[in-house]
Amino acid sequence: MKKTTVHLHTRLQISPVDPRIFGGFLEHLGRAVYEGVYDPGSARADENGYRKDVLEALDRLDMTIMRYPGGNFVSGYHWEDGIGPREFRPRVRELAWQSIETNHFGTDEYIHLCRKMGWEPMMAVNLGTGTPEEARNWVEYCNIPSGSRYADLRVTNGHPAPHDVKLWCLGNEMDGPWQLGHVPAQDYAIRAQQAAKMMKDTDRSIRCVVCGSSGIQMDTYLEWDRQVLEYIGGLADYISLHRYVGNPNDDTPDFLAVTASIDHQIEQTDAVCRYVQARRKSKKRTYLCFDEWNIWYKDRAGDGMGKVAPHLIEEVYNLEDALVAAGFLQSFIRHADVVKIANLAQIVNVIAPLQTRGDDLLIQSTFYPFEMMCKRREGISLRLGVDGPSYEGKTNGTVCTVDACAIIHEDTLHLFLTNRHMDEAAEVSIAPADTGIVSVESAELLTGPDAKAANSFEDKNVVKPVTFEELTLKAGNAHMRLPALSFAAMTFKLG
């Protein structure tokens, strides 16, 4: 394969990387909450019922923000069911995933978990079967000091200090016919505007994420976003993007090329935001919140059959899935000027990097790109020039064989590279134009026996990062040999 050269200049900066792009999503779906983060019956539970092994693994990902409680679940969720003494909380037949919700884990438990893990809370309100007033009341419960009805209810429940939730999602996937309370764009815009107005009147410090289209496959794509933004105006601080990808045709090169489509989705949605901003003659920019992203196509079962914590959409992830997960994060970094929040959906058991089985825990392949990149996230995204071979995916378009992004922080350069080639190593040189690379601070490589290699409870180390050693420095440049189907995360010191 022809050599690849990555050209960079430290002054060709895009924007600071918002640490909130390394966020997660916890929904009341399957075993994400119960038997996931919260499992009082487990031998691995702490005094509050949280799974210590799960939280220790999640702590390695250093997630910054956690979206809750849904997802489709939120469009049938009434938050008052999940507060107060557990023995008085109702068991509810929830309709999104056809499961029984015990409500043993609710607002206050979620906030406690966020504080324990250092996550910024990110709430989604029910604008499906709920009302704008119910959403407003939730803001009062969470954020207002004592002295009014819902604030005093929080105090009564044992939480004198406000929870101080600053980020609120105005519903979920409201353009989707599968969504409880699904409505046309204009109807949703009215409902969301009413909710945002009351919520911000209750606490003027909060920020709101308005529902964008549910994905590029939707007939509503982009037109929904335009209509909603034009109506809601300055009440929208962010607009949501969702994207789930897969390899149902078993075409690995095309699957790995999906990053081109992710780039396009970001750029197209941002174009709509800029258009509406110009039409409104507004100084306020609406930024992008990619609050659901993942690989999901193998396990589509979504019927809980009236059970508590049913096994639903528990995807098994392999090496090619891990390389695509890296590609999502690389795309977010390349678009650091517009993507300010992103949430991996989800964090445990349900299409997740972690799985539990009894008291055992499995770290899946997709865990590792997130871990490798989160340790190197501080700084400013750089605009790169990648000179090397490319190929065309059958559905996703043309991409460089070596995918690249970089972050600079003072005299430190973080570089992330993916070799998409199925069977050839990539010879890569890193060539800074205005400085030199003087040392390698750290370098990790994620690869495996083949594209379908996956970890299991029986063999947990099939896909796991190792120290990347095929790396040399010469005359201020770095040179390396990336194995086929691999992802590398490196930190260099610049001169």
C-alpha positions as CSV (number, residue, x, y, z in Angstrom):
1,M,0.0,0.0,0.0
2,K,1.2,3.5,-0.8
3,K,2.6,5.5,2.1
4,T,0.4,8.0,4.0
5,T,1.7,11.3,5.2
6,V,-0.3,13.3,7.8
7,H,0.5,17.0,7.4
8,L,-0.2,19.5,10.2
9,H,0.5,23.0,11.4
10,T,-0.1,23.9,15.0
11,R,-1.7,27.2,14.1
12,L,-4.4,25.5,11.8
13,Q,-6.8,25.1,14.7
14,I,-10.5,24.3,14.5
15,S,-11.8,24.8,18.1
16,P,-11.2,23.5,21.6
17,V,-12.5,20.0,22.0
18,D,-15.5,20.1,24.4
19,P,-14.9,17.3,27.0
20,R,-18.7,16.7,26.9
21,I,-18.3,14.8,23.6
22,F,-17.1,12.0,25.9
23,G,-20.5,11.4,27.4
24,G,-22.8,8.5,28.0
25,F,-26.4,7.6,28.0
26,L,-28.3,5.6,30.7
27,E,-31.9,4.6,29.8
28,H,-34.5,2.5,31.6
29,L,-34.2,-0.1,28.9
30,G,-33.4,-3.8,29.3
31,R,-30.6,-4.3,31.9
32,A,-29.0,-0.9,31.6
33,V,-30.2,0.3,35.0
34,Y,-31.3,-2.9,36.9
35,E,-28.6,-5.5,36.7
36,G,-26.4,-2.8,35.2
37,V,-25.4,0.2,37.2
38,Y,-27.9,-0.6,40.0
39,D,-28.1,-4.2,41.3
40,P,-28.7,-4.3,45.1
41,G,-28.9,-8.1,45.0
42,S,-25.4,-8.5,43.5
43,A,-22.4,-9.5,45.7
44,R,-20.6,-6.7,43.9
45,A,-23.1,-4.0,45.0
46,D,-22.1,-1.2,47.4
47,E,-24.2,0.1,50.3
48,N,-26.4,2.1,47.8
49,G,-27.0,-0.8,45.4
50,Y,-24.6,0.4,42.7
51,R,-22.4,-2.3,41.0
52,K,-18.9,-1.5,42.1
53,D,-17.2,-3.5,39.2
54,V,-19.4,-1.7,36.7
55,L,-18.6,1.7,38.1
56,E,-14.9,1.0,38.4
57,A,-14.9,0.1,34.7
58,L,-16.9,3.2,33.8
59,D,-14.5,5.3,35.8
60,R,-11.8,4.3,33.3
61,L,-13.8,6.0,30.6
62,D,-13.9,9.2,32.5
63,M,-17.3,10.2,31.0
64,T,-18.1,13.8,31.5
65,I,-21.9,13.9,31.1
66,M,-24.7,11.3,31.4
67,R,-28.1,11.6,29.6
68,Y,-31.1,10.1,31.5
69,P,-33.8,8.5,31.6
70,G,-34.3,8.0,27.9
71,G,-34.6,7.6,25.0
72,N,-37.9,6.2,23.9
73,F,-38.6,5.4,27.6
74,V,-38.9,9.0,28.5
75,S,-42.0,9.6,26.3
76,G,-44.1,7.5,28.7
77,Y,-42.2,8.4,31.9
78,H,-43.6,10.5,34.7
79,W,-40.8,11.6,36.9
80,E,-42.9,11.8,40.1
81,D,-43.2,8.0,40.0
82,G,-39.5,7.7,40.7
83,I,-39.1,9.8,43.8
84,G,-39.9,9.4,47.5
85,P,-39.8,6.2,49.6
86,R,-39.2,3.1,47.4
87,E,-42.0,1.2,49.0
88,F,-44.5,3.8,47.8
89,R,-43.3,4.0,44.2
90,P,-45.6,2.4,41.6
91,R,-44.7,-0.5,39.4
92,V,-45.5,0.7,35.9
93,R,-46.1,-1.1,32.6
94,E,-43.9,1.0,30.3
95,L,-44.8,0.9,26.6
96,A,-41.6,1.8,24.8
97,W,-39.8,-1.5,25.6
98,Q,-42.9,-3.4,26.9
99,S,-41.3,-3.9,30.3
100,I,-42.2,-3.5,33.9
101,E,-40.6,-0.4,35.5
102,T,-40.2,-0.7,39.3
103,N,-39.2,2.9,39.7
104,H,-36.7,1.8,42.4
105,F,-34.1,4.0,40.6
106,G,-35.2,7.5,39.8
107,T,-34.2,11.1,39.9
108,D,-32.4,11.3,43.2
109,E,-30.6,8.0,42.7
110,Y,-29.5,9.1,39.3
111,I,-28.2,12.4,40.7
112,H,-26.4,10.6,43.5
113,L,-24.7,8.3,40.9
114,C,-23.7,11.4,38.8
115,R,-22.1,13.0,41.8
116,K,-20.3,9.7,42.7
117,M,-18.9,9.3,39.2
118,G,-18.2,13.0,38.4
119,W,-20.8,13.1,35.6
120,E,-22.7,16.2,34.7
121,P,-26.4,15.3,34.8
122,M,-28.3,15.7,31.5
123,M,-32.1,15.1,31.8
124,A,-34.6,14.4,29.1
125,V,-38.2,15.5,29.8
126,N,-41.4,13.7,28.6
127,L,-42.9,15.7,25.7
128,G,-44.6,12.6,24.4
129,T,-47.4,11.8,27.0
130,G,-46.2,14.4,29.4
131,T,-46.9,18.2,29.4
132,P,-44.8,21.3,29.3
133,E,-45.9,22.0,32.9
134,E,-44.7,18.6,34.1
135,A,-41.3,19.4,32.6
136,R,-41.3,22.7,34.4
137,N,-42.1,21.1,37.7
138,W,-39.2,18.7,37.3
139,V,-36.8,21.7,36.8
140,E,-38.2,23.2,40.1
141,Y,-37.7,19.8,41.9
142,C,-34.1,19.6,40.7
143,N,-32.9,23.1,40.7
144,I,-34.7,25.5,43.0
145,P,-33.9,26.1,46.7
146,S,-36.7,25.4,49.2
147,G,-39.7,27.6,49.5
148,S,-42.0,26.3,46.8
149,R,-44.0,23.1,46.2
150,Y,-41.7,20.9,44.2
151,A,-38.5,22.2,45.7
152,D,-39.9,21.4,49.1
153,L,-40.8,18.0,47.9
154,R,-37.1,17.4,47.1
155,V,-36.2,18.6,50.6
156,T,-38.8,16.2,52.1
157,N,-37.2,13.4,50.1
158,G,-33.9,14.1,51.9
159,H,-32.1,16.4,49.5
160,P,-31.9,20.0,51.0
161,A,-29.5,21.3,48.3
162,P,-30.7,21.7,44.7
163,H,-29.4,19.1,42.2
164,D,-28.4,21.9,39.8
165,V,-29.2,20.2,36.5
166,K,-28.1,22.6,33.8
167,L,-28.8,20.6,30.6
168,W,-32.3,19.5,29.6
169,C,-33.4,17.6,26.5
170,L,-36.9,18.6,25.2
171,G,-38.2,15.1,24.5
172,N,-36.8,12.3,22.4
173,E,-37.1,11.4,18.7
174,M,-40.4,13.2,18.4
175,D,-40.4,12.8,14.6
176,G,-40.4,9.0,14.9
177,P,-43.8,7.2,14.4
178,W,-42.6,4.6,17.0
179,Q,-42.5,7.4,19.7
180,L,-45.3,7.8,22.2
181,G,-46.8,11.2,21.6
182,H,-45.3,11.4,18.1
183,V,-46.4,14.6,16.3
184,P,-45.6,16.6,13.1
185,A,-42.8,19.1,13.3
186,Q,-45.0,22.1,13.9
187,D,-46.9,20.5,16.7
188,Y,-43.7,19.4,18.4
189,A,-42.2,22.9,18.0
190,I,-45.2,24.4,19.8
191,R,-44.9,21.9,22.6
192,A,-41.2,22.3,23.0
193,Q,-41.4,26.1,22.9
194,Q,-43.9,26.1,25.7
195,A,-41.8,23.7,27.8
196,A,-38.6,25.6,27.2
197,K,-40.2,28.9,28.1
198,M,-41.5,27.6,31.4
199,M,-38.4,25.7,32.2
200,K,-36.1,28.6,31.6
201,D,-38.5,31.0,33.5
202,T,-38.1,28.6,36.4
203,D,-34.3,28.5,36.2
204,R,-32.7,30.9,33.7
205,S,-29.3,29.2,34.0
206,I,-30.4,26.0,32.2
207,R,-29.7,25.1,28.6
208,C,-32.1,23.2,26.3
209,V,-31.5,20.5,23.6
210,V,-34.3,20.5,21.0
211,C,-35.1,17.3,19.2
212,G,-33.7,17.1,15.7
213,S,-34.6,14.5,13.2
214,S,-34.0,10.9,14.4
215,G,-31.6,10.1,11.6
216,I,-30.6,10.4,8.0
217,Q,-32.9,7.6,7.0
218,M,-36.0,9.7,8.1
219,D,-38.2,11.5,5.6
220,T,-38.1,14.3,8.1
221,Y,-34.3,14.6,7.9
222,L,-33.2,18.3,7.9
223,E,-36.6,19.7,7.1
224,W,-37.9,18.8,10.6
225,D,-34.8,20.5,12.0
226,R,-35.4,23.7,10.0
227,Q,-39.1,24.0,11.0
228,V,-38.4,23.3,14.7
229,L,-35.5,25.7,14.9
230,E,-37.3,28.5,13.1
231,Y,-40.2,28.3,15.5
232,I,-38.3,27.8,18.8
233,G,-35.7,30.4,18.0
234,G,-33.3,31.4,20.7
235,L,-34.8,28.9,23.3
236,A,-32.8,26.2,21.5
237,D,-29.2,26.1,22.7
238,Y,-28.5,22.7,21.0
239,I,-30.2,20.4,18.5
240,S,-29.9,16.7,18.8
241,L,-28.5,14.2,16.3
242,H,-28.9,10.4,16.5
243,R,-27.0,7.8,14.6
244,Y,-26.8,4.0,14.8
245,V,-24.8,2.1,12.2
246,G,-24.1,-1.5,11.4
247,N,-22.8,-4.0,8.9
248,P,-25.8,-6.1,8.0
249,N,-24.3,-6.9,4.5
250,D,-21.0,-8.1,6.0
251,D,-19.1,-5.6,4.0
252,T,-16.3,-4.5,6.3
253,P,-14.7,-1.9,4.0
254,D,-18.0,-0.2,3.5
255,F,-18.8,-0.4,7.2
256,L,-15.5,1.2,8.1
257,A,-16.2,4.0,5.6
258,V,-19.3,5.1,7.5
259,T,-17.3,7.9,9.0
260,A,-17.8,9.8,5.7
261,S,-21.5,9.6,6.3
262,I,-21.2,10.7,9.9
263,D,-19.1,13.7,8.8
264,H,-21.8,14.6,6.3
265,Q,-24.6,14.3,8.8
266,I,-22.8,16.7,11.1
267,E,-22.1,19.2,8.3
268,Q,-25.6,19.1,6.9
269,T,-27.3,19.6,10.3
270,D,-24.9,22.4,11.1
271,A,-25.8,24.0,7.7
272,V,-29.4,24.0,8.7
273,C,-28.5,25.7,12.0
274,R,-26.5,28.3,10.2
275,Y,-29.3,28.9,7.7
276,V,-31.9,29.4,10.4
277,Q,-29.5,31.7,12.4
278,A,-29.1,33.8,9.3
279,R,-32.8,33.9,8.5
280,R,-33.5,35.0,12.1
281,K,-30.7,37.6,11.9
282,S,-29.6,36.2,15.3
283,K,-26.2,36.4,16.9
284,K,-26.9,33.1,18.8
285,R,-25.5,29.9,17.4
286,T,-27.3,26.6,17.9
287,Y,-24.7,23.9,18.5
288,L,-24.9,20.2,17.9
289,C,-25.6,17.6,20.5
290,F,-24.9,14.0,19.2
291,D,-26.8,12.6,22.1
292,E,-27.2,9.0,20.8
293,W,-24.6,7.2,18.8
294,N,-23.4,3.6,18.6
295,I,-23.2,0.5,16.5
296,W,-26.5,-1.4,16.6
297,Y,-27.7,-4.0,14.1
298,K,-27.3,-7.6,15.4
299,D,-29.8,-7.7,18.3
300,R,-32.9,-5.7,17.5
301,A,-35.3,-7.4,20.0
302,G,-37.2,-4.6,21.8
303,D,-40.1,-6.5,23.4
304,G,-39.6,-7.0,27.2
305,M,-42.7,-9.1,27.4
306,G,-43.8,-7.5,30.7
307,K,-40.6,-8.4,32.6
308,V,-38.4,-6.4,34.9
309,A,-34.9,-5.9,33.4
310,P,-35.4,-8.1,30.4
311,H,-32.4,-9.0,28.2
312,L,-32.9,-6.5,25.3
313,I,-30.5,-5.4,22.5
314,E,-27.4,-6.8,24.1
315,E,-25.0,-6.5,21.2
316,V,-21.8,-8.4,21.0
317,Y,-19.0,-6.2,19.7
318,N,-16.0,-7.2,17.6
319,L,-12.9,-5.5,16.2
320,E,-14.6,-3.8,13.3
321,D,-17.2,-2.4,15.6
322,A,-14.4,-0.9,17.8
323,L,-12.8,0.7,14.8
324,V,-16.2,2.3,13.9
325,A,-16.6,3.5,17.5
326,A,-13.2,5.2,17.1
327,G,-14.4,6.7,13.9
328,F,-17.4,8.4,15.6
329,L,-15.1,10.1,18.1
330,Q,-12.6,11.1,15.4
331,S,-15.5,12.7,13.5
332,F,-16.6,14.6,16.6
333,I,-13.1,15.9,17.2
334,R,-12.8,17.0,13.5
335,H,-16.0,19.0,14.0
336,A,-15.1,20.4,17.4
337,D,-16.3,23.8,16.3
338,V,-19.9,22.6,16.1
339,V,-20.2,19.3,18.1
340,K,-20.3,20.2,21.7
341,I,-21.9,17.2,23.4
342,A,-22.1,13.5,22.5
343,N,-23.4,10.5,24.3
344,L,-22.5,6.9,23.7
345,A,-25.7,5.0,23.8
346,Q,-25.5,3.1,26.1
347,I,-23.0,2.3,28.9
348,V,-23.8,-1.2,30.3
349,N,-25.6,-4.3,28.9
350,V,-27.7,-2.5,26.3
351,I,-25.7,-1.9,23.2
352,A,-22.9,-1.2,25.5
353,P,-19.1,-1.5,26.1
354,L,-19.8,-3.4,29.3
355,Q,-21.9,-6.5,30.0
356,T,-22.8,-8.2,33.2
357,R,-23.6,-11.9,33.7
358,G,-24.4,-12.6,37.3
359,D,-21.6,-11.1,39.3
360,D,-19.2,-11.3,36.3
361,L,-18.3,-8.4,34.1
362,L,-17.1,-8.3,30.4
363,I,-15.3,-5.4,28.8
364,Q,-16.2,-5.4,25.1
365,S,-14.0,-4.2,22.2
366,T,-15.8,-0.8,21.8
367,F,-14.7,0.1,25.4
368,Y,-11.1,0.6,24.3
369,P,-11.2,3.3,21.7
370,F,-13.2,5.5,24.1
371,E,-10.7,4.8,26.9
372,M,-7.7,5.4,24.6
373,M,-9.1,8.7,23.4
374,C,-10.6,10.1,26.7
375,K,-7.1,10.1,28.2
376,R,-6.0,12.4,25.4
377,R,-8.9,14.7,24.9
378,E,-7.6,18.0,26.4
379,G,-6.8,20.7,23.8
380,I,-7.7,22.1,20.4
381,S,-8.6,20.1,17.4
382,L,-6.3,20.6,14.4
383,R,-7.1,20.7,10.7
384,L,-5.0,17.9,9.0
385,G,-3.9,17.2,5.5
386,V,-3.9,13.4,4.8
387,D,-2.0,12.5,1.7
388,G,-2.3,8.8,1.0
389,P,-4.4,6.0,-0.5
390,S,-8.2,6.0,-0.4
391,Y,-11.1,3.8,-1.4
392,E,-14.8,4.0,-2.0
393,G,-17.3,2.2,0.2
394,K,-20.3,0.8,-1.7
395,T,-22.8,3.0,0.2
396,N,-20.8,5.4,2.3
397,G,-18.5,7.0,-0.3
398,T,-14.8,7.7,-0.6
399,V,-12.6,7.8,2.5
400,C,-8.8,7.8,3.2
401,T,-7.6,4.4,4.0
402,V,-6.0,5.9,7.1
403,D,-8.5,8.0,9.1
404,A,-6.9,10.7,11.2
405,C,-7.6,13.4,13.8
406,A,-5.4,15.4,16.2
407,I,-5.6,17.5,19.3
408,I,-2.9,20.0,20.4
409,H,-2.4,21.1,24.0
410,E,0.4,23.5,24.6
411,D,3.5,21.5,23.5
412,T,1.7,18.2,23.4
413,L,0.2,16.5,20.3
414,H,-2.4,13.8,20.6
415,L,-2.9,11.8,17.4
416,F,-5.5,9.2,16.5
417,L,-5.2,7.0,13.4
418,T,-7.3,4.1,12.0
419,N,-6.0,1.8,9.3
420,R,-9.1,0.6,7.5
421,H,-7.3,-1.8,5.2
422,M,-8.4,-5.4,5.5
423,D,-5.0,-7.1,5.1
424,E,-2.2,-4.6,4.5
425,A,-0.2,-2.5,7.1
426,A,-0.1,1.2,6.5
427,E,3.2,3.1,6.5
428,V,2.5,6.5,8.0
429,S,4.5,9.6,8.6
430,I,3.5,12.5,10.7
431,A,5.0,15.8,9.4
432,P,4.5,19.0,11.4
433,A,5.2,22.0,9.3
434,D,6.1,24.6,12.0
435,T,7.6,22.5,14.7
436,G,9.2,19.1,15.4
437,I,8.3,16.0,17.3
438,V,10.9,15.4,20.0
439,S,9.6,12.5,22.0
440,V,6.9,9.9,22.3
441,E,5.1,10.2,25.6
442,S,2.7,7.2,25.1
443,A,1.3,5.1,22.3
444,E,-1.3,2.4,22.3
445,L,-2.6,0.1,19.5
446,L,-5.9,-1.7,19.3
447,T,-6.1,-4.6,16.9
448,G,-7.0,-8.3,16.8
449,P,-6.8,-11.6,14.8
450,D,-9.5,-10.5,12.3
451,A,-12.4,-8.1,11.8
452,K,-14.9,-10.4,13.6
453,A,-12.7,-11.0,16.7
454,A,-14.6,-10.4,19.9
455,N,-14.2,-10.7,23.6
456,S,-16.4,-13.1,25.6
457,F,-16.9,-14.1,29.2
458,E,-14.8,-17.2,28.4
459,D,-12.0,-15.3,26.7
460,K,-11.9,-11.6,27.8
461,N,-8.7,-10.5,26.1
462,V,-9.1,-11.3,22.4
463,V,-9.4,-7.6,21.5
464,K,-7.4,-5.4,23.9
465,P,-4.9,-2.5,23.5
466,V,-1.2,-3.0,23.6
467,T,1.8,-0.7,23.7
468,F,2.4,0.5,20.1
469,E,6.1,-0.1,19.5
470,E,6.5,0.2,15.7
471,L,7.1,3.9,16.0
472,T,10.3,5.9,15.3
473,L,11.3,9.6,15.2
474,K,13.5,11.2,12.6
475,A,14.3,14.8,11.8
476,G,11.2,16.0,13.8
477,N,8.8,13.6,12.1
478,A,7.2,10.4,13.4
479,H,7.1,7.3,11.3
480,M,5.1,4.2,12.1
481,R,3.7,1.0,10.7
482,L,0.0,0.5,11.4
483,P,-1.2,-3.1,11.2
484,A,-4.3,-3.9,9.0
485,L,-7.6,-3.2,10.9
486,S,-6.1,-1.3,13.8
487,F,-6.5,1.9,15.8
488,A,-3.7,3.8,17.4
489,A,-3.8,6.6,20.0
490,M,-0.5,8.4,20.5
491,T,0.9,11.4,22.5
492,F,3.9,13.3,21.3
493,K,6.0,16.1,22.8
494,L,6.7,18.9,20.4
495,G,9.8,21.0,20.2
